[in-house]
């Protein structure tokens, strides 16, 4: 039972890590699109699947 619980926990942690990695990759793509300056925030949100407010936040962070 303990071994099974540990395996379940490890599997959940791996999944969380994968999701965080995917999110970082998407944010990096959005930052690159923002740097190009060709697309609107709405277009970047649609292309990446990020919420518009997340794209706006990345734009503001990029100006610092």
TORPA-4810 file (N, C-alpha, C, O; in nm, 3 decimals):
<nodes>
NODE_1_0.082_-0.119_0.000_0.000_0.000_0.000_0.087_0.126_0.000_0.061_0.219_-0.076_X
NODE_2_0.189_0.129_0.083_0.278_0.244_0.088_0.351_0.262_-0.045_0.365_0.374_-0.094_X
NODE_3_0.397_0.153_-0.101_0.467_0.160_-0.230_0.373_0.211_-0.339_0.413_0.289_-0.425_X
NODE_4_0.250_0.167_-0.335_0.152_0.212_-0.434_0.124_0.362_-0.418_0.115_0.435_-0.517_X
NODE_5_0.111_0.407_-0.294_0.090_0.550_-0.268_0.208_0.632_-0.314_0.190_0.740_-0.371_X
NODE_6_0.329_0.583_-0.291_0.449_0.654_-0.335_0.454_0.661_-0.487_0.491_0.764_-0.544_X
NODE_7_0.419_0.552_-0.553_0.419_0.550_-0.700_0.315_0.647_-0.755_0.342_0.719_-0.851_X
NODE_8_0.196_0.650_-0.695_0.092_0.744_-0.737_0.139_0.888_-0.718_0.120_0.972_-0.805_X
NODE_9_0.200_0.915_-0.605_0.252_1.049_-0.577_0.359_1.087_-0.681_0.357_1.197_-0.735_X
NODE_10_0.451_0.995_-0.708_0.558_1.022_-0.805_0.499_1.047_-0.943_0.545_1.136_-1.015_X
NODE_11_0.400_0.972_-0.981_0.336_0.990_-1.111_0.267_1.126_-1.119_0.274_1.193_-1.221_X
NODE_12_0.201_1.166_-1.013_0.134_1.296_-1.010_0.237_1.409_-1.020_0.214_1.507_-1.090_X
NODE_13_0.348_1.396_-0.951_0.452_1.498_-0.954_0.514_1.508_-1.094_0.544_1.617_-1.141_X
NODE_14_0.533_1.395_-1.159_0.584_1.396_-1.297_0.488_1.470_-1.388_0.529_1.551_-1.471_X
NODE_15_0.359_1.443_-1.371_0.258_1.509_-1.454_0.258_1.659_-1.431_0.246_1.737_-1.526_X
NODE_16_0.270_1.701_-1.306_0.277_1.843_-1.274_0.400_1.905_-1.341_0.392_2.015_-1.396_X
NODE_17_0.511_1.836_-1.336_0.634_1.885_-1.400_0.618_1.900_-1.549_0.666_1.997_-1.608_X
NODE_18_0.553_1.804_-1.611_0.529_1.810_-1.755_0.441_1.930_-1.788_0.469_2.004_-1.883_X
NODE_19_0.336_1.950_-1.712_0.245_2.062_-1.736_0.316_2.196_-1.718_0.294_2.289_-1.796_X
NODE_20_0.399_2.206_-1.616_0.474_2.330_-1.593_0.571_2.356_-1.708_0.589_2.470_-1.751_X
NODE_21_0.634_2.250_-1.758_0.725_2.264_-1.870_0.654_2.309_-1.996_0.704_2.394_-2.070_X
NODE_22_0.536_2.253_-2.020_0.458_2.294_-2.137_0.418_2.441_-2.125_0.424_2.515_-2.223_X
NODE_23_0.378_2.483_-2.007_0.337_2.623_-1.985_0.455_2.716_-2.009_0.439_2.821_-2.072_X
NODE_24_0.573_2.679_-1.961_0.691_2.762_-1.983_0.723_2.772_-2.132_0.762_2.879_-2.180_X
NODE_25_0.706_2.663_-2.204_0.731_2.664_-2.348_0.633_2.755_-2.421_0.672_2.827_-2.513_X
NODE_26_0.508_2.750_-2.382_0.406_2.835_-2.443_0.435_2.981_-2.413_0.423_3.067_-2.501_X
NODE_27_0.474_3.011_-2.289_0.506_3.149_-2.252_0.628_3.199_-2.330_0.632_3.315_-2.370_X
NODE_28_0.725_3.112_-2.352_0.843_3.151_-2.429_0.803_3.183_-2.573_0.851_3.280_-2.631_X
NODE_29_0.716_3.103_-2.629_0.666_3.129_-2.764_0.594_3.263_-2.769_0.615_3.341_-2.862_X
NODE_30_0.510_3.289_-2.670_0.437_3.417_-2.666_0.536_3.533_-2.656_0.517_3.635_-2.722_X
NODE_31_0.639_3.520_-2.573_0.739_3.627_-2.561_0.808_3.651_-2.695_0.832_3.766_-2.734_X
NODE_32_0.841_3.544_-2.765_0.904_3.559_-2.896_0.812_3.628_-2.995_0.856_3.712_-3.072_X
NODE_33_0.684_3.594_-2.993_0.588_3.659_-3.081_0.573_3.807_-3.045_0.560_3.892_-3.133_X
NODE_34_0.576_3.837_-2.916_0.568_3.976_-2.873_0.689_4.055_-2.922_0.675_4.170_-2.965_X
NODE_35_0.806_3.995_-2.917_0.928_4.062_-2.964_0.921_4.095_-3.112_0.973_4.197_-3.156_X
NODE_36_0.856_4.008_-3.189_0.844_4.033_-3.332_0.760_4.158_-3.359_0.782_4.229_-3.457_X
NODE_37_0.664_4.184_-3.272_0.583_4.305_-3.283_0.488_4.306_-3.402_0.445_4.413_-3.445_X
NODE_38_0.455_4.191_-3.455_0.370_4.184_-3.573_0.225_4.153_-3.536_0.133_4.201_-3.602_X
NODE_39_0.206_4.074_-3.434_0.073_4.029_-3.396_0.018_4.109_-3.279_0.094_4.162_-3.197_X
NODE_40_-0.114_4.117_-3.271_-0.178_4.180_-3.156_-0.178_4.083_-3.038_-0.153_3.964_-3.054_X
NODE_41_-0.204_4.137_-2.922_-0.214_4.051_-2.803_-0.322_3.945_-2.821_-0.305_3.830_-2.779_X
NODE_42_-0.433_3.984_-2.883_-0.543_3.890_-2.906_-0.499_3.776_-2.998_-0.533_3.660_-2.975_X
NODE_43_-0.424_3.810_-3.103_-0.376_3.707_-3.195_-0.278_3.612_-3.126_-0.282_3.491_-3.149_X
NODE_44_-0.192_3.667_-3.042_-0.096_3.584_-2.970_-0.170_3.493_-2.872_-0.135_3.376_-2.857_X
NODE_45_-0.270_3.547_-2.805_-0.350_3.465_-2.712_-0.416_3.350_-2.787_-0.417_3.237_-2.740_X
NODE_46_-0.471_3.380_-2.903_-0.537_3.275_-2.982_-0.436_3.171_-3.031_-0.465_3.051_-3.029_X
NODE_47_-0.320_3.217_-3.075_-0.220_3.125_-3.130_-0.159_3.034_-3.023_-0.125_2.919_-3.051_X
NODE_48_-0.144_3.086_-2.902_-0.077_3.009_-2.797_-0.173_2.939_-2.702_-0.134_2.845_-2.632_X
NODE_49_-0.297_2.984_-2.699_-0.392_2.927_-2.605_-0.387_2.993_-2.468_-0.457_2.952_-2.376_X
NODE_50_-0.303_3.095_-2.455_-0.297_3.170_-2.329_-0.417_3.263_-2.320_-0.474_3.303_-2.421_X
NODE_51_-0.453_3.299_-2.198_-0.557_3.399_-2.178_-0.499_3.535_-2.216_-0.379_3.559_-2.205_X
NODE_52_-0.585_3.623_-2.262_-0.541_3.756_-2.304_-0.468_3.828_-2.192_-0.367_3.894_-2.217_X
NODE_53_-0.517_3.816_-2.070_-0.451_3.885_-1.958_-0.310_3.831_-1.933_-0.223_3.905_-1.887_X
NODE_54_-0.288_3.704_-1.963_-0.154_3.647_-1.949_-0.059_3.706_-2.053_0.057_3.734_-2.024_X
NODE_55_-0.109_3.725_-2.176_-0.027_3.784_-2.282_0.006_3.928_-2.247_0.120_3.972_-2.264_X
NODE_56_-0.093_4.001_-2.197_-0.069_4.140_-2.157_0.036_4.145_-2.046_0.123_4.232_-2.048_X
NODE_57_0.027_4.055_-1.952_0.125_4.048_-1.843_0.265_4.023_-1.898_0.362_4.085_-1.854_X
NODE_58_0.277_3.931_-1.994_0.408_3.902_-2.055_0.460_4.024_-2.130_0.580_4.052_-2.127_X
NODE_59_0.372_4.097_-2.197_0.413_4.219_-2.269_0.469_4.321_-2.170_0.573_4.382_-2.195_X
NODE_60_0.399_4.340_-2.059_0.445_4.437_-1.958_0.578_4.394_-1.899_0.667_4.476_-1.880_X
NODE_61_0.593_4.264_-1.869_0.719_4.214_-1.814_0.834_4.234_-1.914_0.947_4.260_-1.873_X
NODE_62_0.805_4.221_-2.042_0.907_4.237_-2.144_0.957_4.379_-2.160_1.066_4.402_-2.212_X
NODE_63_0.875_4.474_-2.115_0.914_4.615_-2.126_1.001_4.660_-2.010_1.054_4.771_-2.012_X
NODE_64_1.016_4.577_-1.910_1.095_4.614_-1.791_1.242_4.594_-1.816_1.323_4.620_-1.728_X
</nodes>
